[in-house]
């Protein structure tokens, strides 16, 4: 999705809206480095201070992360995710696991009722990869496959809020 030049009223808010749209659309994914301040300024036809203020606002909400000398990166796909990650940093790992487990239990219950055949295929595939990694004693592959398995079960709930919450908590624990 291309960025468009902005109107001159409420420039910072307009830039924030466009940057969030890049994240919402998937154009910029979690972990992606976004264009530089100068590049965004040119694309949006606004001053660098306007871009800087918008980026700082999005960093404050947890959507973006500014890394001195490296650039600005997408940290979360929603403000909820950003706030949740900040909160998870202040909690103990045990607490994170307990909340994740509670979500997984409800997800399994909902997935059992709401799943599609495609969901079952995805779950089976992830479970097979997890089992193969376990037998190969490849812990990195096992952890990744286990993560994919749990995400597949949660996805089978077809509850977008639960999927988003689980993803943010699981990423913190992962």
Secondary structure as the mmCIF struct_conf table of DSSP 4:
data_model
#
loop_
_struct_conf.conf_type_id
_struct_conf.id
_struct_conf.beg_label_comp_id
_struct_conf.beg_label_asym_id
_struct_conf.beg_label_seq_id
_struct_conf.end_label_comp_id
_struct_conf.end_label_asym_id
_struct_conf.end_label_seq_id
BEND BEND1 UNK A 8 UNK A 10
HELX_RH_AL_P HELX_RH_AL_P1 UNK A 11 UNK A 24
TURN_TY1_P TURN_TY1_P1 UNK A 25 UNK A 26
BEND BEND2 UNK A 27 UNK A 28
TURN_TY1_P TURN_TY1_P2 UNK A 30 UNK A 31
HELX_LH_PP_P HELX_LH_PP_P1 UNK A 32 UNK A 32
STRN STRN1 UNK A 33 UNK A 33
HELX_LH_PP_P HELX_LH_PP_P2 UNK A 34 UNK A 36
HELX_RH_AL_P HELX_RH_AL_P2 UNK A 37 UNK A 44
TURN_TY1_P TURN_TY1_P3 UNK A 45 UNK A 45
BEND BEND3 UNK A 46 UNK A 46
HELX_RH_AL_P HELX_RH_AL_P3 UNK A 48 UNK A 61
TURN_TY1_P TURN_TY1_P4 UNK A 62 UNK A 62
BEND BEND4 UNK A 63 UNK A 63
STRN STRN2 UNK A 64 UNK A 67
TURN_TY1_P TURN_TY1_P5 UNK A 68 UNK A 70
STRN STRN3 UNK A 71 UNK A 74
BEND BEND5 UNK A 77 UNK A 78
HELX_RH_AL_P HELX_RH_AL_P4 UNK A 79 UNK A 89
TURN_TY1_P TURN_TY1_P6 UNK A 90 UNK A 90
BEND BEND6 UNK A 91 UNK A 91
HELX_RH_AL_P HELX_RH_AL_P5 UNK A 93 UNK A 114
HELX_RH_AL_P HELX_RH_AL_P6 UNK A 117 UNK A 135
TURN_TY1_P TURN_TY1_P7 UNK A 136 UNK A 137
HELX_RH_AL_P HELX_RH_AL_P7 UNK A 139 UNK A 155
TURN_TY1_P TURN_TY1_P8 UNK A 156 UNK A 157
HELX_RH_AL_P HELX_RH_AL_P8 UNK A 160 UNK A 173
#
